[in-house]
Amino acid sequence: MKNLSHLEIGAYIFCASDFSLKTLLRYPLRYVIQAFTGGREEHVAQIIGQNLIADSTGDGVKIRTIESWLEEHVRGQDMKLYAYEFLRELSTDEKAALFEFWYNSVGQKYNALLAAYSALDKLLFLKKLRVKKVKGTFCSMKCAESLQIIGVKLESKKINPKELANLLTKKNLTLGKVECGY
């Protein structure tokens, strides 16, 4: 088990919740994402600096310390954390570009419709539906966009957390899934 503060810059942190009524009532979208993607991953964030993490939640895109992120999103909930670290350390320029990418995204509005669509668009009757010109973002969309900094081409940025985890593994970009403690 690896501590979050020991992860390399660029690492992706995935959250996976076990079912509880308390969590269902407080965060119902978590279970919608899990139910329709067939995965346990319902949220993803990224390490962007020494003790800094970035993500997109209901409050929009934020950068904060790992400790404050854990307090706000993880502690007191039935949640497991997994990390995917890149096979190679990012270059100084890539680390700077990653930080700048997230810094320039701070305040961008979260869009629950897009997040739900990323989970639901695999359903047969929604395959032809295209969400266009909808403003906002969601966690795995921002993290997928950050992959472009290291030259990864994406077919779509509207990707759900399970698809992002699968993409990281399939493209052989990371060391694999590692459970994290906090």
N, C-alpha and C positions, 0 to 999 in steps of 0.2 A: 504494500500500500504506500502510495507516494503522497507527501504533503503538498498542498496547492502552492505554497510559497517556494517550493523547490522545482517547480516546473519551468521549462524554458519559455522565453518570449515567443509568442505565436501559438502556443498550445491551446487546444480547444477543450473546454470543460463542458461535459454533457450532464444534465440532471435527469434522473429517472426516479419517479415517485412510485411508492407502493400505494395501493388503494387504501384510502381512509375517508370516512364520511366528512370529517373536518376539512380535509384538503379538497374534496369534491365540492363542498359548499363555498369554500373560499376561492378556489382556482378551477372552475369547471372546464376551462379550455385545455388544461393539462390532459384530462381524460379523453376529451374529444380528439386531440392530437394522437394520443396513444391508441385509441380505439380504431381510428381510421388509417393509421400508418402501420399498425401491427407491430409497433416497436414500443419499448419502454421509455425511450428518450423523448422528453417533451420540452426541453429548453437547452440552449447552448450559449456559452459565453467564451471570451478569448482573453488570454493573458497578453497584455500589450506593453508591459514594462515591469520594472522591479516592483513587485507588490501591487501592481495595477491590473484591473480586469475591466473589460468593456462588454456591454450587451445591450439588448433592446427589450424592454418590458412595457407594461402598461403606462409607465411614466415616460416612455421614449428612450432614445439612446443615451446611455450614461457611461461615464468612466468613474471608477471609484477604487478604493483600496480593496484588496481581497477580503480583509477582515469585515469591512462594512457590507460588502456584497454577501458574505456568509451570514451575517446577522440579519440582513433584510430578506434574503431569499431561501436560506437553507436551514439554519438552526431551528429546532423545534418542529420540524416537519419529517415525515417519513420519506426521506430522499437519500438516494445514493449518488455519488459523483464519480464520473469516469473522465479520464483525460486521454487525449491523442496528441502526442508530441511529434514534431517533424523528425524525419530520419537524420537530417542534418541541421546544424544550428543556422538560423537565419543570419545573413550578412548584416553588417551595421546599416547599410543603406535600406535593406528590406525591413529591419526593425524600425528605422526612422519612418519609412513609408507606411508601415502598419500603424504606428502611433498617430501619424498625421491623418490617415484614413479615418480612424475612429474619432480623433479630436475634431475633425471637420464634420463628423456625423452627429456630434452631441446636440441634443435637442430635437433631432429628427423624430417626428411623431410615430408612435407604435400604431400598427393597423391590425386589429384583431381579425377583421374580415380576410385580409391577406394571409394571416397565420392559419386561420381555419381553412381557407381555400388550398393552401399548400398541403394540408392533410386530406382534404376531401376531393381534390381534383382527380384522384385516381379512380374514383367511382365512375362506372360506365356512363351514367347519364350526365355527368359533369365534364367529361373529357373534352367536349367541343366548346364548353364555356371558357371564355378567355377574359380575365380581369385586366382591363387596359385603362391606362390613365388614372389609376387609383393611387393617391399619394400615401406615403408612409412606408413603414418597414416592419420587420419582425426579426427575432433573434437569429434564426438559421439563415435568413436571407442576407443579413449583414455579414455573418461569418463566412458564408459562401462567397460574397463579393470580395472579402479580404483575401481569398485564395488567388485572386488575379494578381496580387502584388508579387507573388512568387511565380507567376507565369502559368497558372493552371487555367485552362479554358473551360468554361461552363456552358452547357446547353441551355440551362435556365438558372436564374438566380432565385426563383420562387421554389425553394427546396425546403423540405421539412427536416427536422432534426435527425430522424432515422436515415433519410436519404443522404444527408451530409456525412453522417458516421460511415455509411456504406461507401460513399465516394472517397473518403479519406483512406479507407482500407483497400478499395478496389484499385485506386490509382497508385497504391504502394507509396504513399507520401509520408506515412507515420510509422512509429514503432509499434503501433497497435493499441488496443484498449487497456488502460491501466486504472485500477480502482484507486480513488483518492480519499485521503482522510482530511479532517479539518478540525 
